[in-house]
Amino acid sequence: MSKESRVFGRNMKRIRTEKGITQGDISRSLKLARSFISNIENGKTNPTLATVARIARVLGVSVGELVG
């Protein structure tokens, strides 16, 4: 996958773990498979912009914090 996917996934995982949120918590909140969340964090898949915005909302951060 692209560098951007890896950066997004790394940022997502870092923020998630800092806040004590599990992949399961995110998957339940967004009604997405936990494996999909794992694939995003590992840079194996690209979420849609809508999903990125939803993830940011669940994590309580801006989209910019995830993609930057």
Helices and strands as residue ranges (DSSP letters): H 3-18, H 23-30, H 34-41, H 49-59, H 63-67
